[in-house]
């Protein structure tokens, strides 16, 4: 459970909601945080998949990692662009919510070890 990530995302939503930039600033921060949570889900799914399949070779493991990274980066970029241009969300709040969510993810992972 990404506790620190969720706390940081909620703090960014609260900050942008009370800032008064526009009506959608809090929603934009929420969307950015949601993108980072989707990324977290995909990372955890990939790690569980590699741990459960002990029969894969080192070369197959590297290819699985490469595919996972490319898939996650494409997903983050596409969801960010959809949020900005399709939903017309506040770009600053969206990007800051995404970045703070990713920082929370990294903090959670660092504290687990």
N, C-alpha and C positions, 0 to 999 in steps of 0.2 A: 504494500500500500504506500503510495508516494505522499507521505504526510507533509513533508517540508514543501514539496512542489505544490500541493493543494493550498497550503497556508500562504505561500508567496503569490499564487494566482488570485486567491481571494483578496489579498492585500492590494494587488494591482487593480482589481475590479473596483474595490472600494475607493481607492485613490482617484481613478479616472471618473467614477460616478460622481464624486463630490467636487471634482475640479471645475465642472461647469463649462468645459470646452464646447460640447454640443450634446445633444440628447443621446447619441449613439456611442459616446466615448467608453462608457462602462460595458456596453454590449461588445464593442470592438476589443476591449481587453479580455473579456470573457471568451470571445472567439479565438484570440491568440493563445490563451491558456488552454482552450480545448484542443487546438492543433498540437500543442506540446504534450497534452495527455494522450492523444492518439499516437504520437511518436513514442511515448513511454510504453504504451500497450504493445506496439509493434516490436520494440526492443526486447521486452519481456517474453513475448511470444517466440521470437527468434532464439533467445537463450534457452528457453524450455525445450524447444524443438531440438537444439543441438545436444542438450544434456540427455534427452530421452533416447536419442538415436546414437548408441555407442558403436554401431557398426560402420559409421562413415569414416572414410579415410581423411588424412590431413588435407589433401588436395580438394576433396569434396567439401570439407569444412571451410576452407578459404573461399571457395566459390559461393557457398551459402552466405558467408559474411559479406562478400562483395555485392551479391544480389540484394541482400537485406539493406545495405547502406544506400545503394542506388534507389531502391524502392522507397525508402524513408525520405531521402532527400527530394525525390520527385513529388512525393506526397506533401511534404512541408511546403515546397515552392508552389505547387498547384493549389493547395488549400489557402495559402496566403494570397495568391493572386485572385482566387475566387472571392475571398472575403473583401478584398480591396476594390475590385472592378465590377463584380457581379452584385454583391451586397452593398457596395459603396460605403464600407465602414471607414472609420477614422484610421488612417495609416499609422500615425504615431502610436496610438493606443494599442492597435493590433500587433505591431512589431514589438513594442515594449512588453506586452502581455506574453507574447511568444518567447521572447528572450528570457524574461524572468522565469517563465515556466521551465525552460530548458536549464537554466541555472539551478532551479529547485530540483530538477531531475538529477543533475550532476551531484548536487549536495547530498541528496538521498543515497545515491550509489556510493559516494565516498564514505558516508557514515555507516553503510552496511558492512564494509570490509574491516 
